[in-house]
Amino acid sequence: MARFRVAVHITPRKGLLDPQGQAVAGALHSLGFSGVSAAHVGRYIVLETEAESASAAGAEVKAMCGKLLANPVTEDFEIEPATPL
């Protein structure tokens, strides 16, 4: 078994209300950053796990997202490729 680091980006699904993202976009506009068309606030989770391979680590983290880390009704997630530790 090898150890891997896997990062997950979890964001609200497009089309769903994102009040935090709207507040950030509004604040940026009021600070003069008029080029920002939208902001989405989510979570960034970094996991260290043991697995047989990088692909096995990624599959395990995908299962974690489906069961606990992300709400499948309201959130999407992206998993970065696993990196060995």
Backbone as XML, in Angstrom:
<?xml version="1.0"?>
<chain id="A" units="angstrom">
  <residue number="1" name="MET">
    <atom name="N" x="0.832" y="-1.177" z="0.000"/>
    <atom name="CA" x="0.000" y="0.000" z="0.000"/>
    <atom name="C" x="0.878" y="1.242" z="0.000"/>
  </residue>
  <residue number="2" name="ALA">
    <atom name="N" x="0.437" y="2.232" z="-0.726"/>
    <atom name="CA" x="1.146" y="3.515" z="-0.793"/>
    <atom name="C" x="0.218" y="4.606" z="-0.262"/>
  </residue>
  <residue number="3" name="ARG">
    <atom name="N" x="0.828" y="5.709" z="0.138"/>
    <atom name="CA" x="0.044" y="6.846" z="0.627"/>
    <atom name="C" x="-0.107" y="7.870" z="-0.482"/>
  </residue>
  <residue number="4" name="PHE">
    <atom name="N" x="-1.300" y="8.446" z="-0.576"/>
    <atom name="CA" x="-1.595" y="9.437" z="-1.602"/>
    <atom name="C" x="-2.299" y="10.632" z="-0.987"/>
  </residue>
  <residue number="5" name="ARG">
    <atom name="N" x="-2.112" y="11.770" z="-1.619"/>
    <atom name="CA" x="-2.854" y="12.986" z="-1.277"/>
    <atom name="C" x="-3.815" y="13.247" z="-2.432"/>
  </residue>
  <residue number="6" name="VAL">
    <atom name="N" x="-5.078" y="13.451" z="-2.074"/>
    <atom name="CA" x="-6.111" y="13.700" z="-3.075"/>
    <atom name="C" x="-6.905" y="14.933" z="-2.636"/>
  </residue>
  <residue number="7" name="ALA">
    <atom name="N" x="-7.061" y="15.890" z="-3.543"/>
    <atom name="CA" x="-7.808" y="17.109" z="-3.243"/>
    <atom name="C" x="-9.145" y="17.080" z="-3.979"/>
  </residue>
  <residue number="8" name="VAL">
    <atom name="N" x="-10.167" y="17.618" z="-3.305"/>
    <atom name="CA" x="-11.515" y="17.645" z="-3.853"/>
    <atom name="C" x="-12.043" y="19.077" z="-3.788"/>
  </residue>
  <residue number="9" name="HIS">
    <atom name="N" x="-12.600" y="19.554" z="-4.897"/>
    <atom name="CA" x="-13.269" y="20.856" z="-4.955"/>
    <atom name="C" x="-14.770" y="20.583" z="-4.982"/>
  </residue>
  <residue number="10" name="ILE">
    <atom name="N" x="-15.501" y="21.141" z="-4.021"/>
    <atom name="CA" x="-16.946" y="20.959" z="-3.959"/>
    <atom name="C" x="-17.597" y="22.335" z="-4.117"/>
  </residue>
  <residue number="11" name="THR">
    <atom name="N" x="-18.497" y="22.445" z="-5.083"/>
    <atom name="CA" x="-19.151" y="23.726" z="-5.359"/>
    <atom name="C" x="-20.652" y="23.515" z="-5.521"/>
  </residue>
  <residue number="12" name="PRO">
    <atom name="N" x="-21.431" y="24.580" z="-5.290"/>
    <atom name="CA" x="-22.871" y="24.471" z="-5.525"/>
    <atom name="C" x="-23.149" y="24.199" z="-7.004"/>
  </residue>
  <residue number="13" name="ARG">
    <atom name="N" x="-24.173" y="23.438" z="-7.268"/>
    <atom name="CA" x="-24.546" y="23.156" z="-8.655"/>
    <atom name="C" x="-24.945" y="24.432" z="-9.365"/>
  </residue>
  <residue number="14" name="LYS">
    <atom name="N" x="-24.605" y="24.515" z="-10.631"/>
    <atom name="CA" x="-24.992" y="25.673" z="-11.432"/>
    <atom name="C" x="-26.517" y="25.737" z="-11.488"/>
  </residue>
  <residue number="15" name="GLY">
    <atom name="N" x="-27.034" y="26.942" z="-11.395"/>
    <atom name="CA" x="-28.472" y="27.137" z="-11.444"/>
    <atom name="C" x="-29.132" y="27.146" z="-10.078"/>
  </residue>
  <residue number="16" name="LEU">
    <atom name="N" x="-28.420" y="26.683" z="-9.047"/>
    <atom name="CA" x="-28.978" y="26.726" z="-7.699"/>
    <atom name="C" x="-28.544" y="28.008" z="-7.006"/>
  </residue>
  <residue number="17" name="LEU">
    <atom name="N" x="-29.346" y="28.465" z="-6.092"/>
    <atom name="CA" x="-29.051" y="29.677" z="-5.349"/>
    <atom name="C" x="-27.753" y="29.514" z="-4.565"/>
  </residue>
  <residue number="18" name="ASP">
    <atom name="N" x="-26.855" y="30.496" z="-4.703"/>
    <atom name="CA" x="-25.574" y="30.505" z="-3.994"/>
    <atom name="C" x="-25.435" y="31.863" z="-3.304"/>
  </residue>
  <residue number="19" name="PRO">
    <atom name="N" x="-26.075" y="32.044" z="-2.137"/>
    <atom name="CA" x="-26.052" y="33.356" z="-1.495"/>
    <atom name="C" x="-24.647" y="33.823" z="-1.123"/>
  </residue>
  <residue number="20" name="GLN">
    <atom name="N" x="-23.775" y="32.902" z="-0.716"/>
    <atom name="CA" x="-22.397" y="33.302" z="-0.396"/>
    <atom name="C" x="-21.684" y="33.798" z="-1.639"/>
  </residue>
  <residue number="21" name="GLY">
    <atom name="N" x="-21.855" y="33.102" z="-2.746"/>
    <atom name="CA" x="-21.235" y="33.525" z="-3.992"/>
    <atom name="C" x="-21.749" y="34.882" z="-4.442"/>
  </residue>
  <residue number="22" name="GLN">
    <atom name="N" x="-23.058" y="35.106" z="-4.297"/>
    <atom name="CA" x="-23.636" y="36.399" z="-4.664"/>
    <atom name="C" x="-23.086" y="37.515" z="-3.785"/>
  </residue>
  <residue number="23" name="ALA">
    <atom name="N" x="-22.909" y="37.241" z="-2.497"/>
    <atom name="CA" x="-22.361" y="38.246" z="-1.585"/>
    <atom name="C" x="-20.919" y="38.577" z="-1.950"/>
  </residue>
  <residue number="24" name="VAL">
    <atom name="N" x="-20.140" y="37.571" z="-2.296"/>
    <atom name="CA" x="-18.744" y="37.803" z="-2.697"/>
    <atom name="C" x="-18.699" y="38.617" z="-3.989"/>
  </residue>
  <residue number="25" name="ALA">
    <atom name="N" x="-19.515" y="38.245" z="-4.966"/>
    <atom name="CA" x="-19.533" y="38.991" z="-6.233"/>
    <atom name="C" x="-19.938" y="40.443" z="-5.993"/>
  </residue>
  <residue number="26" name="GLY">
    <atom name="N" x="-20.949" y="40.668" z="-5.165"/>
    <atom name="CA" x="-21.376" y="42.037" z="-4.863"/>
    <atom name="C" x="-20.296" y="42.845" z="-4.168"/>
  </residue>
  <residue number="27" name="ALA">
    <atom name="N" x="-19.600" y="42.209" z="-3.219"/>
    <atom name="CA" x="-18.520" y="42.893" z="-2.506"/>
    <atom name="C" x="-17.372" y="43.229" z="-3.451"/>
  </residue>
  <residue number="28" name="LEU">
    <atom name="N" x="-17.044" y="42.324" z="-4.347"/>
    <atom name="CA" x="-15.973" y="42.598" z="-5.313"/>
    <atom name="C" x="-16.354" y="43.756" z="-6.224"/>
  </residue>
  <residue number="29" name="HIS">
    <atom name="N" x="-17.612" y="43.789" z="-6.654"/>
    <atom name="CA" x="-18.072" y="44.906" z="-7.494"/>
    <atom name="C" x="-17.950" y="46.229" z="-6.744"/>
  </residue>
  <residue number="30" name="SER">
    <atom name="N" x="-18.334" y="46.217" z="-5.462"/>
    <atom name="CA" x="-18.265" y="47.467" z="-4.685"/>
    <atom name="C" x="-16.825" y="47.904" z="-4.437"/>
  </residue>
  <residue number="31" name="LEU">
    <atom name="N" x="-15.884" y="46.979" z="-4.541"/>
    <atom name="CA" x="-14.462" y="47.311" z="-4.391"/>
    <atom name="C" x="-13.812" y="47.701" z="-5.714"/>
  </residue>
  <residue number="32" name="GLY">
    <atom name="N" x="-14.620" y="47.741" z="-6.782"/>
    <atom name="CA" x="-14.101" y="48.179" z="-8.069"/>
    <atom name="C" x="-13.708" y="47.071" z="-9.025"/>
  </residue>
  <residue number="33" name="PHE">
    <atom name="N" x="-13.956" y="45.827" z="-8.668"/>
    <atom name="CA" x="-13.631" y="44.709" z="-9.562"/>
    <atom name="C" x="-14.847" y="44.391" z="-10.422"/>
  </residue>
  <residue number="34" name="SER">
    <atom name="N" x="-15.114" y="45.250" z="-11.383"/>
    <atom name="CA" x="-16.335" y="45.145" z="-12.175"/>
    <atom name="C" x="-16.304" y="44.003" z="-13.191"/>
  </residue>
  <residue number="35" name="GLY">
    <atom name="N" x="-15.152" y="43.431" z="-13.440"/>
    <atom name="CA" x="-15.042" y="42.341" z="-14.407"/>
    <atom name="C" x="-15.550" y="41.008" z="-13.896"/>
  </residue>
  <residue number="36" name="VAL">
    <atom name="N" x="-15.829" y="40.903" z="-12.607"/>
    <atom name="CA" x="-16.313" y="39.637" z="-12.040"/>
    <atom name="C" x="-17.783" y="39.469" z="-12.401"/>
  </residue>
  <residue number="37" name="SER">
    <atom name="N" x="-18.097" y="38.416" z="-13.132"/>
    <atom name="CA" x="-19.487" y="38.195" z="-13.535"/>
    <atom name="C" x="-20.215" y="37.274" z="-12.560"/>
  </residue>
  <residue number="38" name="ALA">
    <atom name="N" x="-19.488" y="36.413" z="-11.850"/>
    <atom name="CA" x="-20.120" y="35.517" z="-10.878"/>
    <atom name="C" x="-19.035" y="34.970" z="-9.951"/>
  </residue>
  <residue number="39" name="ALA">
    <atom name="N" x="-19.443" y="34.588" z="-8.756"/>
    <atom name="CA" x="-18.551" y="33.937" z="-7.802"/>
    <atom name="C" x="-19.296" y="32.747" z="-7.217"/>
  </residue>
  <residue number="40" name="HIS">
    <atom name="N" x="-18.588" y="31.688" z="-6.970"/>
    <atom name="CA" x="-19.177" y="30.486" z="-6.389"/>
    <atom name="C" x="-18.320" y="30.082" z="-5.193"/>
  </residue>
  <residue number="41" name="VAL">
    <atom name="N" x="-18.938" y="29.986" z="-4.039"/>
    <atom name="CA" x="-18.223" y="29.635" z="-2.821"/>
    <atom name="C" x="-18.476" y="28.163" z="-2.521"/>
  </residue>
  <residue number="42" name="GLY">
    <atom name="N" x="-17.403" y="27.422" z="-2.335"/>
    <atom name="CA" x="-17.525" y="26.003" z="-2.051"/>
    <atom name="C" x="-16.523" y="25.581" z="-0.997"/>
  </residue>
  <residue number="43" name="ARG">
    <atom name="N" x="-16.114" y="24.338" z="-1.089"/>
    <atom name="CA" x="-15.155" y="23.784" z="-0.135"/>
    <atom name="C" x="-14.010" y="23.137" z="-0.889"/>
  </residue>
  <residue number="44" name="TYR">
    <atom name="N" x="-12.850" y="23.130" z="-0.235"/>
    <atom name="CA" x="-11.655" y="22.478" z="-0.768"/>
    <atom name="C" x="-11.184" y="21.520" z="0.313"/>
  </residue>
  <residue number="45" name="ILE">
    <atom name="N" x="-11.195" y="20.236" z="0.024"/>
    <atom name="CA" x="-10.834" y="19.222" z="1.010"/>
    <atom name="C" x="-9.613" y="18.465" z="0.496"/>
  </residue>
  <residue number="46" name="VAL">
    <atom name="N" x="-8.607" y="18.321" z="1.351"/>
    <atom name="CA" x="-7.413" y="17.552" z="1.014"/>
    <atom name="C" x="-7.379" y="16.325" z="1.911"/>
  </residue>
  <residue number="47" name="LEU">
    <atom name="N" x="-7.325" y="15.166" z="1.282"/>
    <atom name="CA" x="-7.314" y="13.902" z="2.013"/>
    <atom name="C" x="-5.998" y="13.175" z="1.801"/>
  </residue>
  <residue number="48" name="GLU">
    <atom name="N" x="-5.502" y="12.534" z="2.829"/>
    <atom name="CA" x="-4.365" y="11.632" z="2.711"/>
    <atom name="C" x="-4.896" y="10.232" z="2.973"/>
  </residue>
  <residue number="49" name="THR">
    <atom name="N" x="-4.652" y="9.336" z="2.024"/>
    <atom name="CA" x="-5.221" y="7.999" z="2.123"/>
    <atom name="C" x="-4.228" y="6.957" z="1.622"/>
  </residue>
  <residue number="50" name="GLU">
    <atom name="N" x="-4.409" y="5.728" z="2.052"/>
    <atom name="CA" x="-3.595" y="4.618" z="1.572"/>
    <atom name="C" x="-4.387" y="3.838" z="0.542"/>
  </residue>
  <residue number="51" name="ALA">
    <atom name="N" x="-3.703" y="3.467" z="-0.534"/>
    <atom name="CA" x="-4.353" y="2.703" z="-1.599"/>
    <atom name="C" x="-3.281" y="1.965" z="-2.388"/>
  </residue>
  <residue number="52" name="GLU">
    <atom name="N" x="-3.728" y="1.032" z="-3.213"/>
    <atom name="CA" x="-2.807" y="0.251" z="-4.040"/>
    <atom name="C" x="-2.189" y="1.084" z="-5.163"/>
  </residue>
  <residue number="53" name="SER">
    <atom name="N" x="-2.957" y="2.061" z="-5.663"/>
    <atom name="CA" x="-2.484" y="2.881" z="-6.779"/>
    <atom name="C" x="-3.165" y="4.248" z="-6.722"/>
  </residue>
  <residue number="54" name="ALA">
    <atom name="N" x="-2.672" y="5.154" z="-7.553"/>
    <atom name="CA" x="-3.275" y="6.482" z="-7.618"/>
    <atom name="C" x="-4.722" y="6.401" z="-8.104"/>
  </residue>
  <residue number="55" name="SER">
    <atom name="N" x="-4.984" y="5.533" z="-9.066"/>
    <atom name="CA" x="-6.357" y="5.407" z="-9.568"/>
    <atom name="C" x="-7.276" y="4.812" z="-8.508"/>
  </residue>
  <residue number="56" name="ALA">
    <atom name="N" x="-6.771" y="3.891" z="-7.706"/>
    <atom name="CA" x="-7.570" y="3.320" z="-6.617"/>
    <atom name="C" x="-7.857" y="4.384" z="-5.555"/>
  </residue>
  <residue number="57" name="ALA">
    <atom name="N" x="-6.884" y="5.236" z="-5.285"/>
    <atom name="CA" x="-7.088" y="6.327" z="-4.324"/>
    <atom name="C" x="-8.161" y="7.277" z="-4.841"/>
  </residue>
  <residue number="58" name="GLY">
    <atom name="N" x="-8.105" y="7.612" z="-6.127"/>
    <atom name="CA" x="-9.111" y="8.484" z="-6.716"/>
    <atom name="C" x="-10.504" y="7.870" z="-6.660"/>
  </residue>
  <residue number="59" name="ALA">
    <atom name="N" x="-10.599" y="6.574" z="-6.929"/>
    <atom name="CA" x="-11.900" y="5.893" z="-6.882"/>
    <atom name="C" x="-12.454" y="5.879" z="-5.460"/>
  </residue>
  <residue number="60" name="GLU">
    <atom name="N" x="-11.574" y="5.685" z="-4.484"/>
    <atom name="CA" x="-12.010" y="5.679" z="-3.090"/>
    <atom name="C" x="-12.530" y="7.063" z="-2.670"/>
  </residue>
  <residue number="61" name="VAL">
    <atom name="N" x="-11.828" y="8.107" z="-3.091"/>
    <atom name="CA" x="-12.264" y="9.464" z="-2.761"/>
    <atom name="C" x="-13.574" y="9.795" z="-3.471"/>
  </residue>
  <residue number="62" name="LYS">
    <atom name="N" x="-13.760" y="9.308" z="-4.676"/>
    <atom name="CA" x="-15.032" y="9.515" z="-5.377"/>
    <atom name="C" x="-16.171" y="8.879" z="-4.590"/>
  </residue>
  <residue number="63" name="ALA">
    <atom name="N" x="-15.948" y="7.688" z="-4.049"/>
    <atom name="CA" x="-16.966" y="7.037" z="-3.226"/>
    <atom name="C" x="-17.235" y="7.845" z="-1.957"/>
  </residue>
  <residue number="64" name="MET">
    <atom name="N" x="-16.182" y="8.417" z="-1.368"/>
    <atom name="CA" x="-16.353" y="9.259" z="-0.175"/>
    <atom name="C" x="-17.223" y="10.469" z="-0.488"/>
  </residue>
  <residue number="65" name="CYS">
    <atom name="N" x="-17.000" y="11.066" z="-1.656"/>
    <atom name="CA" x="-17.794" y="12.230" z="-2.057"/>
    <atom name="C" x="-19.255" y="11.844" z="-2.228"/>
  </residue>
  <residue number="66" name="GLY">
    <atom name="N" x="-19.499" y="10.703" z="-2.822"/>
    <atom name="CA" x="-20.866" y="10.254" z="-3.052"/>
    <atom name="C" x="-21.608" y="9.908" z="-1.782"/>
  </residue>
  <residue number="67" name="LYS">
    <atom name="N" x="-20.866" y="9.464" z="-0.755"/>
    <atom name="CA" x="-21.515" y="9.030" z="0.479"/>
    <atom name="C" x="-21.544" y="10.090" z="1.577"/>
  </residue>
  <residue number="68" name="LEU">
    <atom name="N" x="-20.562" y="11.017" z="1.574"/>
    <atom name="CA" x="-20.492" y="11.937" z="2.703"/>
    <atom name="C" x="-20.066" y="13.360" z="2.354"/>
  </residue>
  <residue number="69" name="LEU">
    <atom name="N" x="-19.015" y="13.508" z="1.578"/>
    <atom name="CA" x="-18.383" y="14.820" z="1.436"/>
    <atom name="C" x="-19.202" y="15.823" z="0.631"/>
  </residue>
  <residue number="70" name="ALA">
    <atom name="N" x="-19.945" y="15.359" z="-0.359"/>
    <atom name="CA" x="-20.737" y="16.261" z="-1.207"/>
    <atom name="C" x="-22.198" y="15.833" z="-1.180"/>
  </residue>
  <residue number="71" name="ASN">
    <atom name="N" x="-23.075" y="16.815" z="-1.218"/>
    <atom name="CA" x="-24.508" y="16.538" z="-1.303"/>
    <atom name="C" x="-24.850" y="16.357" z="-2.786"/>
  </residue>
  <residue number="72" name="PRO">
    <atom name="N" x="-25.225" y="15.159" z="-3.209"/>
    <atom name="CA" x="-25.440" y="14.922" z="-4.640"/>
    <atom name="C" x="-26.608" y="15.706" z="-5.234"/>
  </residue>
  <residue number="73" name="VAL">
    <atom name="N" x="-27.486" y="16.225" z="-4.410"/>
    <atom name="CA" x="-28.631" y="16.984" z="-4.907"/>
    <atom name="C" x="-28.251" y="18.424" z="-5.200"/>
  </residue>
  <residue number="74" name="THR">
    <atom name="N" x="-27.382" y="19.016" z="-4.378"/>
    <atom name="CA" x="-27.102" y="20.450" z="-4.493"/>
    <atom name="C" x="-25.669" y="20.801" z="-4.843"/>
  </residue>
  <residue number="75" name="GLU">
    <atom name="N" x="-24.759" y="19.808" z="-4.878"/>
    <atom name="CA" x="-23.344" y="20.116" z="-5.084"/>
    <atom name="C" x="-22.715" y="19.238" z="-6.159"/>
  </residue>
  <residue number="76" name="ASP">
    <atom name="N" x="-21.734" y="19.817" z="-6.822"/>
    <atom name="CA" x="-20.880" y="19.080" z="-7.752"/>
    <atom name="C" x="-19.496" y="18.994" z="-7.136"/>
  </residue>
  <residue number="77" name="PHE">
    <atom name="N" x="-18.713" y="18.015" z="-7.583"/>
    <atom name="CA" x="-17.342" y="17.927" z="-7.082"/>
    <atom name="C" x="-16.384" y="17.542" z="-8.192"/>
  </residue>
  <residue number="78" name="GLU">
    <atom name="N" x="-15.162" y="17.987" z="-8.039"/>
    <atom name="CA" x="-14.074" y="17.639" z="-8.950"/>
    <atom name="C" x="-12.938" y="17.084" z="-8.098"/>
  </residue>
  <residue number="79" name="ILE">
    <atom name="N" x="-12.359" y="15.992" z="-8.531"/>
    <atom name="CA" x="-11.261" y="15.369" z="-7.796"/>
    <atom name="C" x="-9.980" y="15.582" z="-8.575"/>
  </residue>
  <residue number="80" name="GLU">
    <atom name="N" x="-8.985" y="16.137" z="-7.914"/>
    <atom name="CA" x="-7.670" y="16.297" z="-8.540"/>
    <atom name="C" x="-6.987" y="14.931" z="-8.572"/>
  </residue>
  <residue number="81" name="PRO">
    <atom name="N" x="-6.095" y="14.711" z="-9.520"/>
    <atom name="CA" x="-5.368" y="13.444" z="-9.554"/>
    <atom name="C" x="-4.591" y="13.215" z="-8.248"/>
  </residue>
  <residue number="82" name="ALA">
    <atom name="N" x="-4.567" y="11.965" z="-7.800"/>
    <atom name="CA" x="-3.849" y="11.608" z="-6.585"/>
    <atom name="C" x="-2.351" y="11.770" z="-6.789"/>
  </residue>
  <residue number="83" name="THR">
    <atom name="N" x="-1.684" y="12.281" z="-5.768"/>
    <atom name="CA" x="-0.227" y="12.419" z="-5.816"/>
    <atom name="C" x="0.377" y="11.596" z="-4.690"/>
  </residue>
  <residue number="84" name="PRO">
    <atom name="N" x="1.456" y="10.875" z="-4.972"/>
    <atom name="CA" x="2.086" y="10.064" z="-3.926"/>
    <atom name="C" x="2.713" y="10.939" z="-2.844"/>
  </residue>
  <residue number="85" name="LEU">
    <atom name="N" x="2.688" y="10.442" z="-1.615"/>
    <atom name="CA" x="3.332" y="11.145" z="-0.501"/>
    <atom name="C" x="4.680" y="10.529" z="-0.204"/>
  </residue>
</chain>
